[in-house]
Amino acid sequence: MKRMKKPNQYQQLINRIHGETKMRGWTLADTANLIGISYIYMASLTNGARKISSLSLDKQRKLAKFLGISLVDFFLQCGMLRPEDFNPGTSA
């Protein structure tokens, strides 16, 4: 019986990383270098072996800037924030 692969909650963000890297004519190693991580670490982020939310805040900022999105949007896409976090009247 074939095992179903668990969907990656970061897939949209991973797709954006690959798309932006390709659009710039870069390699994943170039992107990793810009962010300040090793290629191996970047590969483990983009293949789902590591959580993008595990990056340090500095690296998260650099990745958000690379993607052209705000840090808040980055946090929303990583699941570190939820839209309801901005509505104090709603229960968590």
Backbone hydrogen bonds, N-H to C=O, Kabsch-Sander energy under -0.5 kcal/mol:
donor,donor_aa,acceptor,acceptor_aa,energy
9,Q,7,P,-0.6
11,Q,8,N,-1.9
14,I,10,Y,-2.9
15,N,11,Q,-2.8
16,R,12,Q,-1.8
17,I,13,L,-2.3
18,H,14,I,-2.5
19,G,15,N,-2.6
20,E,16,R,-2.9
21,T,17,I,-2.3
22,K,18,H,-2.5
23,M,19,G,-2.7
24,R,20,E,-1.8
25,G,22,K,-1.3
26,W,21,T,-2.5
31,T,27,T,-1.8
32,A,28,L,-2.5
33,N,29,A,-2.3
34,L,30,D,-2.1
35,I,31,T,-2.0
36,G,32,A,-1.9
37,I,32,A,-2.6
42,M,38,S,-2.5
43,A,39,Y,-3.0
44,S,40,I,-2.1
45,L,41,Y,-1.6
46,T,42,M,-2.5
47,N,43,A,-1.4
48,G,45,L,-0.8
49,A,44,S,-1.1
50,R,44,S,-2.3
54,S,51,K,-1.8
55,L,52,I,-1.8
60,Q,56,S,-2.6
61,R,57,L,-2.5
62,K,58,D,-2.1
63,L,59,K,-2.5
64,A,60,Q,-2.6
65,K,61,R,-2.5
66,F,62,K,-2.4
67,L,63,L,-2.0
68,G,64,A,-0.9
68,G,65,K,-0.7
69,I,64,A,-2.5
74,F,70,S,-2.3
75,F,71,L,-2.7
76,L,72,V,-2.5
77,Q,73,D,-2.6
78,C,74,F,-1.7
79,G,75,F,-0.7
79,G,76,L,-0.8
80,M,75,F,-2.1
81,L,75,F,-1.4
85,D,82,R,-2.3
86,F,83,P,-1.8
87,N,84,E,-1.3
90,T,87,N,-2.1
